[in-house]
Amino acid sequence: MSDRCDNHCPPMNDDHDVVKMAHGGGGRAMAELLDGIFRPAFENPWLAKQHDGAVVDMPGAMAFTTDSYVVRPLFFPGSDIGIMAVHGTVNDLAMCGARPQYLSAGFILEEGLPLATLRRVVDSMAGAAADAGVRIVTGDLKVVERGKADGVYINTAGVGQVVAPQPVEPCRIQAGDRIVLSGDIGRHGVAVMTAREKLDLESAIESDCASVAPAVLGLLAEGIDVHCLRDLTRGGLASALVEVSESAGLAAEIREADIPVREDVSAFCELLGLDPLHVANEGRFIAIVAEEDAAHAMEVLGQYPVTEAAVEIGRFVQGAAGVVTASSIIGATRVIDRLSGEQLPRIC
């Protein structure tokens, strides 16, 4: 493929230029985009080689995950698509009991996207990666016609070294294990919805998007035998509990009154008829530990800002797999199930 660029593709200018189809053509325009925006933001020895992939050292067991991000709008209170792409991938690795190390990033750009917007997304992504201690070592770039995407879609993959001494997976859950929730729920989905619909709320609701890896690694470093971890993204706390319960072959009981939901989030959900237990999060997870480890786990999580409000909300019990019941403050119970669709679409 020729690396020559037609006259209609001048050097990019963030203030006046936009993504053009030529930027995805593999020629000079693409090279200018990579050299002007991506490589300076993600600078590291792997990208400097400008090879088709990255060769990395991974001693021992490795965790591997992939995800895609199509959130609309690209920017919302407390986060944006770039930050979320990094934190979401890092968190998936942490849920496997792994220390996140390397990420890939594939970008699908829409023709007409302002380069200033792209640079803002990429810079956010680079900052989030630096904060999380991971390197973006390889990637891909494609451009689609105007109207075929919402500006930017991002696909990521991540690898990390497994540090948990025992497998962290649903099959290790036992009857009597406690469910520890890392913090308040529902803020991410509400933050995206308010930004999308341009709702003017009395109080600002920011996404909970954050890396939870340091807190998870802290649990493991303290010798707590974490049986299972699950982040609370699409489908929220409810879907996570049902999925884990099904895989474990056990039932679960939770105390709804003990689940922290911010007052403004609760009011928003009540106004729109949403259940906070089904609203997505991007910086929350559940840890399933033995009963005797629950207090210690909450003590450890309390040392990290992202999990300082961790609380024990219930337990797993013998019963039908996938049946999750929630008891209210007055003693009534209801069955918690997954939604057939999505309450809030395009929130990740």
PEZI-V339351 format. One record per backbone hydrogen bond with DSSP energy under -1.0 kcal/mol. NH is the residue of the N-H (numbers start at 1). CO is the residue of the C=O. Records with the same first field share a line. If there is no record, write none. Layout:
NH=CO + CO
This chain:
9=6
16=13
17=13
19=113
23=20
24=21
25=22
31=27
32=28
33=29
34=30
35=31
36=32
37=33
38=33
39=34
41=37
42=38
48=44
50=47
63=160
65=158
67=156
69=154
72=346
76=79
79=76
81=74
84=80
85=81
86=82
87=83
88=84
89=85
90=86
91=87
92=88
93=89
94=90
95=91
96=93
97=94
98=93
99=161
101=159
102=159
103=135
104=157
105=138
106=155
107=140
108=153
109=142
110=151
111=144
112=19
113=110
115=17
118=114
119=115
120=116
121=117
122=118
123=119
124=120
125=121
126=122
127=123
128=124
129=125
130=126
131=127
132=128
134=129
135=101
137=103
140=105
142=107
144=109
148=145
152=150
153=108
154=69
155=106
156=67
157=104
158=65
159=102
160=63
161=99
162=61
163=97
164=97
169=227
172=169
173=170
176=316
177=174
178=289
179=314
180=287
181=311
182=285
185=260
189=280
190=186
191=187
192=188
193=189
194=190
195=191
196=192
197=193
199=194
207=77
210=282
216=212
217=213
218=214
219=215
220=216
221=217
222=218
223=220
224=219
226=224
227=288
228=288
230=286
232=284
236=233
238=277
239=235
240=236
241=237
242=238
243=239
244=240
245=241
246=242
247=243
248=244
249=245
250=245
251=317
252=323
253=315
254=325
255=313
256=327
258=255
259=256
266=262
267=263
268=264
269=265
270=266
271=267
272=268
274=269
278=275
281=232
286=230
287=180
288=228
289=178
293=290
297=293
298=294
299=295
300=296
301=297
302=298
303=300
304=301
307=304
310=307
311=181
313=179
315=253
316=177
317=251
322=250
323=320
325=252
326=334
327=254
328=332
331=328
334=326
336=324
